[in-house]
């Protein structure tokens, strides 16, 4: 029998995605395991493999469509020797663009096959996808009064299916049935989804008439970053600890290691910071933790998330067991993860589950900043630029290369003394790199 290919959940927290590209076309014959499409999640572009073989009878969701819910049919696959089902129903080209959804419209925009409420009578004021309309028509279901879960309360297939599952055939107009809506955003580090209130999902700001501007649509990664960090700043009680770190010994050690004969590596200061943070977390394990209402969970492994800037936004690939790895291994792994991140090809297991984050803006000349904690982690280290400063050593003035680092801490799981111990351990490791390596 024919098979519906559904939008896959390519990450544990994925609720919707962007169908970036079809690698097959209607009429193609495919085998189970063939890569047939590329799906963009909020963090990466992943390949979708066909769950079975057959002929691609119909593509329901065109490539480039944003916000496709998980488990929504995206194509129909016809088995060998089967007749094509009739009638075939094609989904609309795409949902309204993000910029259109932000406009203060009185009515939702009309979709293909729908009447515009401004041009029709009361009986036509139903906003539903063609597939939802077709299912309702076949099942004699009246959609009047149904409030959909799609953009601008548009009725989708899932809304109609919910009514059918309840045994409904007519939705009373006097008691509208509101379809369930997703009011969580995908998590990025293996934690539970964070709730997002409807009022906070959009700022509601509009430019003044004389303010010229260009609208750059928010991709899934940017929306998730905005929502998660807003939630973090609202609910996590941050406090900040700052230290100045002398880099002279580190720079000398780095130069010697990179200059070794036959060295096939190039260590960066960031590699030392990762190793120092991992060493410090092993010495202060109470800071390698996360807060829950029932208990503070202390992680057994030291997994370091490192912020990487990409065209789509910020992502934090994870160096697993960083305390057990040498500088060269950390350096090579970090370079590979950063390249994969910028190509949008990170797998969920490569960016989820970190216990501590590092954000380094020193390469941009930033001297000092405070980072926002990435839940469910308890700490994030913000690293500034190394620069020559006049400092006092003993009773004399000296010129040293100094770096400012600020630790943002969740006060629920890590108190001030523990946070101070952790930052002191990081400082000690960076100022005595040989001891850290040994």
C-alpha positions in Angstrom: 0.0 0.0 0.0 1.1 3.6 -0.4 3.0 5.2 2.4 3.1 8.7 3.8 6.6 10.0 4.5 6.4 12.0 7.6 8.6 15.0 8.8 11.2 13.2 10.9 12.3 14.1 14.4 16.0 14.3 13.8 16.8 15.6 17.3 15.3 14.6 20.6 13.8 18.1 21.2 12.8 18.8 17.6 9.2 19.9 17.1 9.4 21.4 13.6 12.0 22.0 10.9 12.7 23.5 7.5 12.5 21.2 4.5 15.7 22.7 3.0 16.1 20.6 -0.2 14.6 17.6 -1.9 17.2 15.2 -3.4 14.6 13.3 -5.3 11.7 14.3 -7.5 8.2 12.9 -8.3 8.5 9.7 -10.3 11.9 8.7 -8.9 12.3 5.1 -7.5 14.1 4.9 -4.2 15.3 2.2 -1.8 15.2 2.1 2.0 18.1 4.1 3.4 18.5 6.4 0.4 19.0 10.0 1.4 16.0 11.8 -0.1 16.0 15.2 1.6 17.9 17.7 3.7 16.1 18.9 6.9 17.2 22.0 8.8 16.7 21.9 12.6 17.3 24.9 14.9 21.0 23.9 15.0 22.1 22.0 11.9 21.1 20.6 8.4 20.7 16.9 8.6 20.0 14.2 6.0 16.7 12.4 5.9 16.9 8.7 4.8 13.9 6.9 3.3 12.3 4.5 5.7 11.2 2.2 2.8 11.5 1.7 -0.9 9.1 2.5 -3.8 8.2 5.3 -6.2 7.9 8.9 -5.1 4.3 9.4 -6.1 3.9 13.0 -4.8 5.9 15.6 -2.9 3.5 17.4 -0.6 5.8 20.0 1.0 8.0 21.9 -1.4 11.7 22.5 -0.6 12.3 25.7 1.3 9.2 25.4 3.5 9.8 26.6 7.0 8.1 25.5 10.2 7.0 22.0 9.0 5.8 20.2 12.2 7.2 16.8 13.1 5.0 13.9 11.9 3.4 16.0 9.1 3.2 14.2 5.8 5.8 15.6 3.4 5.5 13.0 0.5 3.7 9.9 -0.6 5.6 6.8 -1.5 4.0 4.2 -3.8 4.9 0.6 -3.4 5.8 -1.6 -6.3 2.8 -2.8 -8.4 0.4 -0.5 -6.6 -2.1 1.8 -8.2 -1.8 5.5 -7.3 -4.4 6.7 -4.7 -7.0 9.1 -5.8 -7.4 12.0 -5.3 -4.0 13.3 -4.5 -3.9 16.3 -2.3 -1.0 18.8 -2.5 -0.2 20.9 0.5 0.2 24.7 0.0 3.4 26.0 -1.3 4.6 27.2 2.1 3.4 28.9 5.3 3.4 32.7 5.3 6.8 34.3 5.6 8.0 35.3 9.1 7.8 39.0 8.1 4.2 38.6 7.1 3.3 37.0 10.4 4.7 39.9 12.3 2.5 42.5 10.5 -0.5 43.7 12.3 -3.1 42.2 9.9 -6.7 42.3 10.7 -7.3 38.9 9.0 -4.9 36.0 8.4 -3.5 36.0 4.8 -5.4 33.8 2.4 -3.6 30.6 1.5 -3.9 28.8 -1.9 -7.4 27.5 -2.4 -8.9 29.7 0.3 -11.2 32.6 0.1 -10.2 36.0 1.4 -12.6 37.0 4.2 -12.7 40.6 3.0 -14.1 39.3 -0.3 -16.5 36.7 0.9 -19.5 36.2 3.1 -19.6 34.9 6.6 -19.7 31.3 5.4 -16.2 31.5 3.8 -14.4 32.8 6.9 -12.6 29.5 7.6 -8.9 29.4 7.4 -7.6 25.9 6.8 -5.0 24.1 4.7 -6.2 22.2 1.6 -5.4 18.9 3.2 -7.4 19.8 6.3 -10.3 20.8 4.2 -10.2 17.6 2.2 -10.1 15.4 5.3 -13.0 17.4 6.8 -15.0 17.2 3.6 -14.6 13.4 3.4 -15.6 13.0 7.0 -18.5 15.5 6.8 -16.8 17.6 9.5 -17.9 21.2 9.9 -14.8 23.4 10.6 -16.8 26.4 11.7 -15.6 27.5 15.1 -12.4 25.5 15.1 -9.4 27.5 16.1 -6.3 26.0 14.4 -2.8 25.6 15.7 -1.2 26.9 12.5 0.0 30.5 11.8 -2.8 33.0 12.4 -4.9 30.1 13.9 -5.0 28.4 10.6 -6.5 24.9 10.8 -4.1 22.1 9.9 -4.4 18.4 9.4 -3.5 17.6 13.0 -6.4 19.8 14.2 -8.9 18.0 12.1 -7.5 14.6 13.2 -7.9 15.6 16.8 -11.6 16.3 16.3 -12.0 12.9 14.5 -10.2 11.1 17.3 -12.7 12.6 19.7 -15.6 11.3 17.6 -16.7 14.8 16.6 -18.4 15.5 13.3 -19.5 19.1 13.9 -17.6 21.7 15.9 -20.1 24.0 17.6 -19.6 27.6 16.7 -20.7 28.7 20.1 -17.9 26.8 21.8 -14.8 27.0 19.7 -12.5 24.0 19.9 -8.9 25.3 20.2 -6.4 22.9 18.9 -3.4 22.2 21.0 -0.5 24.6 20.4 3.1 24.1 20.9 4.3 26.6 23.5 7.8 25.2 24.1 11.0 25.8 22.2 13.6 23.1 21.3 16.2 22.6 23.9 19.8 22.5 22.8 21.6 20.6 25.6 19.4 17.7 26.3 17.2 19.5 28.8 13.5 19.7 29.0 11.9 22.2 26.6 11.6 25.7 28.0 8.1 27.2 28.2 7.5 30.4 26.2 4.5 32.7 26.9 2.5 33.9 24.0 3.0 37.5 24.8 6.8 37.1 25.1 7.2 35.4 21.8 7.3 38.7 19.9 8.3 42.1 20.9 5.5 43.7 19.0 7.8 46.5 17.9 7.3 48.1 14.5 9.6 50.8 12.9 8.4 54.4 12.6 7.3 55.5 9.1 10.5 57.4 8.4 12.9 54.6 9.6 14.2 52.9 6.6 15.1 49.2 7.2 15.7 45.8 5.7 13.8 42.8 7.2 16.1 39.8 7.7 13.9 36.8 8.5 14.8 34.9 11.7 15.8 31.4 11.0 15.0 28.5 13.4 18.4 28.8 15.2 18.0 32.5 15.8 14.4 32.2 17.1 15.5 29.4 19.5 18.6 31.4 20.7 16.3 34.4 21.4 13.7 32.4 23.3 16.1 30.3 25.4 18.4 33.1 26.4 15.4 35.3 27.3 14.1 32.5 29.4 17.5 32.0 31.0 17.9 35.7 31.9 14.3 35.8 33.4 14.5 32.6 35.5 18.1 32.0 36.3 19.6 34.1 39.1 22.9 35.1 37.6 25.9 36.4 39.6 29.3 37.3 38.1 32.9 36.8 39.2 35.8 38.5 37.3 39.5 37.8 37.4 42.6 39.1 35.6 44.8 36.3 34.4 48.5 36.5 33.6 49.2 34.9 30.2 53.0 35.2 30.0 53.8 31.6 31.0 51.0 30.3 28.8 52.2 32.2 25.8 55.8 31.0 26.3 54.6 27.4 26.7 52.4 27.6 23.7 55.2 29.0 21.5 57.6 26.2 22.6 55.0 23.4 21.9 54.1 24.8 18.5 57.7 25.2 17.5 58.6 21.6 18.3 60.2 19.7 15.4 57.7 17.7 13.4 54.7 19.2 15.2 51.6 18.7 13.1 49.4 20.8 15.3 48.8 24.5 16.0 47.7 25.1 19.6 45.5 28.2 20.3 45.0 30.0 23.6 41.4 28.8 23.5 42.7 25.2 23.6 44.5 26.0 26.8 41.3 27.7 28.2 39.3 24.5 27.4 41.8 22.3 29.2 42.1 24.7 32.1 38.3 24.8 32.6 38.1 21.0 32.5 40.9 20.7 35.0 39.2 23.2 37.3 35.9 21.4 37.1 37.5 18.2 38.1 39.0 20.0 41.1 35.7 21.7 42.0 33.1 19.1 41.0 30.2 20.9 42.7 30.3 23.6 39.9 29.9 20.9 37.3 26.2 20.6 37.9 22.6 21.6 37.0 19.7 22.7 39.1 16.4 20.8 39.4 13.5 21.4 41.8 14.2 18.0 43.4 18.0 18.0 43.6 21.2 19.5 42.3 22.6 17.1 39.8 26.4 16.8 39.6 27.8 15.5 36.3 30.3 12.7 36.5 31.9 13.6 33.1 33.5 16.9 32.3 32.0 18.0 28.9 32.8 21.5 27.8 30.6 23.4 25.4 32.4 26.0 23.3 30.6 28.8 21.6 31.1 28.9 17.8 29.8 31.8 15.7 28.1 30.7 12.4 26.1 32.6 9.7 22.9 31.3 11.3 23.7 32.1 14.9 25.7 30.8 17.9 26.1 27.1 18.5 28.0 25.2 21.2 29.7 22.0 20.1 30.9 19.9 23.0 34.3 18.5 23.8 33.5 15.3 25.7 35.7 14.2 28.6 37.9 17.3 28.2 39.7 16.7 31.4 41.1 13.4 30.1 42.3 14.7 26.8 45.6 16.3 25.9 45.9 19.7 24.3 46.6 18.4 20.9 43.5 16.1 20.9 41.4 19.0 22.2 42.8 21.3 19.5 42.2 18.9 16.6 38.7 18.0 17.9 37.7 21.7 18.4 38.9 22.6 14.8 36.8 19.7 13.3 33.7 20.6 15.4 33.9 24.3 14.5 34.2 23.5 10.8 31.3 21.1 11.0 29.2 23.7 12.9 29.9 26.5 10.3 28.8 24.1 7.6 25.6 23.4 9.4 26.3 19.7 9.7 26.6 19.1 13.4 24.8 16.0 14.7 22.6 16.4 17.9 25.1 14.4 20.0 27.8 16.8 19.0 26.1 19.9 20.5 23.8 18.5 23.2 24.7 17.6 26.8 27.5 19.9 27.8 28.0 20.7 31.4 29.9 24.0 31.2 30.3 26.6 28.5 33.1 28.9 27.2 32.5 32.0 25.1 35.6 33.7 23.8 35.4 37.2 22.2 39.1 38.0 22.6 39.8 37.6 18.9 37.4 40.6 18.4 39.4 42.8 20.8 36.7 42.7 23.5 38.4 43.3 26.8 35.5 42.2 29.1 32.0 40.9 28.9 29.5 38.8 30.9 27.8 35.9 29.1 24.3 34.5 29.7 24.1 31.0 31.1 23.0 28.3 28.7 20.4 26.2 30.6 20.5 23.6 32.1 24.2 24.4 32.8 25.2 26.3 35.9 28.2 28.3 34.6 29.6 30.0 31.5 33.1 31.5 31.2 33.4 34.8 29.2 36.9 35.3 27.9 38.3 38.7 26.8 41.4 39.7 24.8 44.9 39.3 26.1 46.7 42.6 26.2 49.8 44.3 27.6 49.1 46.0 30.9 51.2 47.6 33.6 50.9 45.5 36.7 52.6 45.4 40.1 54.9 42.4 40.8 56.3 42.5 44.3 57.2 46.2 44.8 58.0 46.8 41.1 56.0 47.8 38.1 56.0 45.3 35.2 54.4 45.0 31.8 52.6 41.6 31.4 50.1 40.1 29.0 46.8 40.0 30.9 43.4 38.6 30.1 40.1 39.3 31.9 37.7 36.4 32.4 34.2 36.6 33.9 32.3 33.6 35.2 28.5 33.8 35.1 27.0 31.5 37.7 23.6 30.1 38.6 23.2 30.9 42.3 20.6 28.2 42.8 23.1 25.4 42.1 26.5 27.1 42.7 27.0 29.5 45.6 29.4 32.4 45.7 32.2 30.5 47.4 32.1 27.6 45.0 32.0 29.9 42.0 35.1 31.8 43.4 36.9 28.4 43.9 36.2 27.4 40.3 37.4 30.7 38.8 40.5 30.6 41.0 41.2 27.1 39.8 40.9 28.2 36.2 43.2 31.1 36.8 45.8 28.9 38.5 45.8 26.4 35.7 46.2 29.1 33.0 49.0 30.8 34.9 50.9 27.5 35.5 50.2 25.6 32.2 52.9 23.0 32.8 51.2 21.8 36.0 47.9 21.7 34.0 49.5 19.6 31.3 51.1 17.2 33.8 
